[in-house]
Amino acid sequence: MSTPRRPAGPPLVATCWTTAGTARPLDVPELASHTPFERIDAVADGGWAGLGFAHDDLDLMSRTTGFAAVARHARDRGLDHVEVELVTDWWLDPSQWRSRWNLLLDAAEAFGSPVVKAGSAFGAPWSDVSSLVEPLRRLAVEAADRGTRVALEPLPFAVVGSVPAAADLVRRVDHPAAGLTVDLWHVARAGTTLTELAACLDAELVFQVELDDAAAEPVGDLFSDTRDRRRYCGEGDLDVEGFVRLLRDLGVDGPWGVEVLSEEHRRTGLAEGLRRAKETALAVLEAASVNIS
């Protein structure tokens, strides 16, 4: 086993889909084509600071290797940042989400995860999210009890559809373990401008940042665009550099998640895909005057 080394430059996290191989969101099951150990080794060898795992991989992990063995391997390889996701339906009857949430909390505790990601159901964005305040507060309380936090990710094709709406919801929850995942693709496709983003955010709300790029307009429907057509940072039309600068101005200083979801990336080998994802993200961070020395 190689000696752990601290990555140079700003901390970059390969979010779960960036190392999932041929797996795609909403596949049944959503299982990565690489083992957890292969993913950890590739991320560590590539000089990343951490990585993420999604629910179906964690479920299989819990029934086979166990979380402890994978967490130990991540620590041995110098990775101290492991994210887990995703819980949804958390405002419905507990039978719809409790077992999934408990698994994610078990994984977060084993990995020392700083955050568990939460989503909301697909559909037209709700104009009134008052009914979600207490359920999200419940998640925050339970996450804090297990030494982690919950980060809500708004999606333009989900009931919590934009960062401004999600920020308002989290402020109403008013718990230090409740915050946001802010992904540039979702910001852009919700039609939120950087000016609007700056007006609704502060550093305390932002638990995760995810960098990516895309064409100026969606290719196909929004779900196909997000799953199959994202681009590496700086290779599309989104203002990735401006997004980074805005977050830095707010006081957000990483770690910087890199979420690559595309048919192109899935055709690329694990090591090569990670190399390209890292190099393009670092180029944007350098252009935005983030220290990469």
C-alpha positions in Angstrom: 0.0 0.0 0.0 1.4 3.4 -0.9 2.1 6.0 1.8 -0.7 8.5 2.2 0.1 11.9 1.0 -1.7 15.2 1.4 -3.0 16.5 -2.0 -1.5 19.7 -3.2 -3.7 22.7 -3.9 -7.3 23.3 -2.8 -9.1 20.2 -1.5 -11.1 18.5 -4.3 -13.7 15.8 -3.6 -14.8 13.3 -6.3 -18.5 13.2 -5.6 -20.2 9.8 -5.9 -21.0 9.8 -9.6 -17.6 10.9 -10.6 -16.2 7.5 -9.6 -19.3 5.3 -10.2 -18.1 4.0 -13.6 -21.0 3.0 -15.8 -23.7 3.5 -13.1 -26.3 6.2 -13.7 -28.9 7.9 -11.4 -32.2 5.9 -11.4 -30.6 2.7 -12.6 -32.0 -0.3 -10.7 -29.8 -0.8 -8.8 -27.6 2.3 -8.9 -24.4 0.2 -8.3 -21.0 1.5 -9.3 -19.0 -0.7 -11.7 -15.9 -0.3 -9.5 -15.5 -1.6 -6.0 -15.2 0.8 -3.1 -11.6 -0.1 -2.7 -10.9 0.5 -6.4 -12.6 3.9 -6.1 -10.6 4.9 -3.0 -7.3 3.8 -4.5 -8.0 5.8 -7.8 -9.0 8.9 -5.9 -6.0 8.7 -3.6 -3.6 8.0 -6.4 -5.1 10.9 -8.3 -4.3 13.4 -5.5 -7.9 14.1 -4.4 -8.9 14.9 -0.9 -12.0 12.7 -0.7 -14.9 11.0 -2.4 -18.5 10.1 -2.1 -20.7 7.0 -2.1 -24.4 6.7 -3.0 -27.0 4.7 -1.1 -27.1 1.5 -3.2 -23.3 1.1 -3.0 -23.5 1.7 0.7 -26.3 -0.8 1.1 -24.2 -3.5 -0.7 -21.2 -2.4 1.4 -23.1 -2.9 4.6 -24.0 -6.5 3.6 -20.5 -7.5 2.3 -17.3 -5.8 3.4 -18.9 -3.7 6.1 -18.4 0.1 6.5 -15.5 -0.3 8.9 -13.2 -2.0 6.4 -13.9 0.5 3.7 -13.5 3.4 6.1 -10.2 2.0 7.4 -8.9 1.7 3.8 -9.9 5.3 3.1 -8.0 6.5 6.1 -5.0 4.4 5.3 -4.9 6.0 1.8 -5.0 9.5 3.4 -8.7 10.3 2.6 -10.4 12.0 5.5 -13.4 13.3 3.6 -16.1 10.8 2.6 -19.6 12.0 1.7 -22.8 9.8 1.6 -26.1 10.3 -0.1 -29.1 10.4 -0.7 -32.2 10.5 1.4 -35.5 11.6 0.0 -39.2 11.3 0.9 -38.2 12.4 4.4 -41.5 14.3 4.9 -43.7 11.3 4.2 -44.5 8.4 6.5 -41.4 6.9 8.1 -41.9 3.6 6.3 -41.0 5.5 3.1 -37.6 6.7 4.2 -36.5 5.5 7.7 -34.5 2.5 6.7 -32.6 4.4 4.1 -31.9 7.3 6.4 -30.7 4.9 9.2 -28.3 3.3 6.7 -26.9 6.7 5.6 -26.4 7.7 9.3 -24.6 4.4 10.0 -22.3 5.0 7.0 -21.7 8.6 8.0 -20.8 7.6 11.5 -18.4 4.9 10.3 -16.7 7.3 7.7 -16.7 10.4 9.9 -18.7 12.0 7.1 -19.2 15.8 7.4 -22.5 15.7 5.7 -25.4 13.5 4.4 -27.1 14.7 1.3 -30.9 15.0 1.1 -33.0 15.6 -2.0 -36.7 16.1 -2.6 -39.2 14.3 -4.9 -39.3 15.0 -8.6 -42.1 17.2 -9.7 -43.0 20.9 -10.2 -41.4 23.1 -7.6 -43.7 23.9 -4.7 -44.5 27.5 -4.1 -45.0 26.8 -0.3 -42.6 24.5 1.4 -43.9 25.2 5.0 -44.8 21.5 5.4 -41.1 20.6 5.0 -39.7 22.7 7.8 -40.4 20.3 10.7 -39.4 17.1 8.8 -36.1 18.7 7.7 -35.4 19.9 11.3 -36.0 16.3 12.4 -33.3 15.1 10.0 -30.9 17.8 11.3 -31.4 16.8 14.9 -30.8 13.2 14.1 -27.8 13.9 12.0 -26.3 16.1 14.8 -26.9 13.3 17.3 -24.7 11.1 15.1 -22.0 13.6 14.6 -22.8 14.8 11.1 -25.1 17.3 9.2 -27.7 17.1 6.5 -27.3 19.1 3.2 -30.4 19.7 1.1 -29.8 19.8 -2.6 -32.4 21.7 -4.7 -33.1 20.4 -8.2 -34.9 22.4 -10.9 -37.1 19.3 -11.6 -38.0 18.7 -7.9 -40.4 20.1 -5.3 -37.5 22.2 -3.8 -36.5 23.6 -7.1 -33.9 26.3 -6.6 -31.2 27.5 -4.2 -33.2 30.6 -3.1 -36.2 28.4 -2.2 -33.9 25.9 -0.4 -32.1 28.6 1.5 -35.3 30.1 2.7 -36.4 26.6 3.9 -33.1 25.9 5.7 -33.3 29.3 7.4 -36.7 28.5 8.7 -35.4 25.1 10.0 -33.0 27.1 12.0 -30.6 24.3 13.1 -26.8 24.3 12.7 -26.9 20.8 11.3 -29.1 21.8 8.4 -27.6 23.4 5.3 -27.3 23.2 1.5 -25.6 21.5 -1.3 -25.0 24.1 -4.1 -24.4 22.5 -7.5 -23.7 24.8 -10.4 -25.7 22.7 -12.9 -28.8 23.0 -10.7 -28.3 26.7 -10.1 -28.0 27.4 -13.9 -30.9 25.1 -15.0 -33.2 26.6 -12.3 -32.6 30.0 -14.0 -30.9 31.4 -10.8 -28.5 34.2 -11.7 -25.2 34.6 -9.8 -26.6 37.9 -8.4 -29.7 36.1 -7.1 -27.4 33.4 -5.7 -25.3 35.9 -3.8 -28.4 37.5 -2.4 -29.8 34.3 -0.8 -26.6 32.6 0.5 -24.1 33.0 3.3 -21.1 30.8 4.1 -22.9 29.1 7.1 -25.6 27.8 4.8 -23.3 26.1 2.3 -22.3 22.7 3.4 -21.3 21.3 0.0 -20.3 22.8 -3.3 -20.3 20.8 -6.6 -18.6 22.1 -9.7 -19.5 21.0 -13.2 -20.3 22.6 -16.6 -22.9 22.3 -19.3 -24.2 23.7 -22.6 -25.9 27.1 -22.5 -29.3 25.4 -23.0 -30.5 21.9 -21.9 -30.0 19.0 -24.3 -33.2 17.1 -24.2 -35.3 17.1 -21.0 -33.7 18.3 -17.7 -33.1 14.9 -16.3 -31.4 13.6 -19.4 -29.3 16.8 -19.5 -28.2 16.4 -15.9 -27.5 12.7 -16.1 -26.0 12.4 -19.6 -24.8 15.8 -20.8 -22.8 17.6 -18.1 -19.4 18.7 -19.1 -16.0 19.0 -17.4 -15.4 22.3 -15.8 -14.5 25.0 -18.3 -15.6 22.9 -21.3 -19.2 24.2 -21.4 -20.9 27.5 -21.4 -21.7 28.0 -17.6 -19.8 30.7 -15.7 -17.9 28.2 -13.4 -15.2 30.8 -12.6 -17.8 33.4 -11.6 -19.6 30.8 -9.5 -16.4 30.0 -7.6 -15.5 33.7 -7.1 -19.0 34.4 -5.7 -18.6 31.6 -3.2 -15.2 32.7 -2.2 -16.5 36.2 -1.7 -19.1 34.8 0.6 -16.4 33.0 2.6 -16.8 29.5 1.2 -13.3 28.0 0.8 -13.9 24.4 -0.1 -13.6 21.5 -0.2 -14.7 21.7 -3.8 -16.8 18.8 -5.0 -16.5 17.9 -8.7 -19.6 16.1 -10.0 -19.2 14.7 -13.5 -22.2 13.1 -14.9 -22.2 12.3 -18.6 -22.2 9.6 -21.2 -18.7 10.7 -22.1 -17.4 10.4 -18.6 -19.0 6.9 -18.2 -17.1 5.7 -21.3 -13.8 6.9 -19.8 -11.7 4.8 -17.6 -11.7 5.5 -13.9 -8.1 6.9 -13.6 -8.3 8.9 -16.8 -11.8 10.3 -15.9 -10.5 11.4 -12.5 -7.4 13.0 -14.1 -9.5 15.0 -16.5 -12.1 16.0 -13.9 -9.3 17.2 -11.6 -7.3 19.1 -14.1 -10.3 21.0 -15.5 -11.5 21.9 -12.0 -8.1 23.1 -11.0 -7.8 25.2 -14.1 -11.1 27.0 -13.2 -10.1 27.4 -9.6 -6.8 28.9 -10.6 -8.5 31.3 -13.0 -10.8 32.3 -10.1 -7.7 33.1 -8.0 -8.1 30.1 -5.7 -4.6 29.2 -4.4 -3.5 25.9 -6.0 0.1 25.9 -4.9 
